[in-house]
Amino acid sequence: MMNKTLFVVILRYIRPITEIEAKIAEHNLFLEEHYNAGRFICSGRQIPREGGVILSWAQSREELEKILDGDPFRSNGLASYELTEFYPTKYSAAFEKFLQQD
């Protein structure tokens, strides 16, 4: 049984792409830190390139908000963040292993 909630995080760039590009290396380090900690499942750019998406899990919305505060895109006022919380009730067998991790 899963004890974490999944979140879809939608980032929307609110500054010019040149400012985004200037912080992309720092943002990638932020992502890597949370992949290594097991908090992020997948992420990527939106098409068209107006922002990004992160699939994450956390014990609560508050915990995830604290994590996202460490994103250079957020701390430098480059992107807005929308969090959609959900509990998966149907998923592929391949995805089940992610739901059973602590």
Secondary structure, DSSP 8 states (H G I E B T S, - for coil): ---SEEEEEEEEE-S-HHHHHHHHHHHHHHHHHHHHTT-EEEEEE-SSSSEEEEEEEES-HHHHHHHHTT-HHHHTT-EEEEEEEE---S--HHHHHHHT--
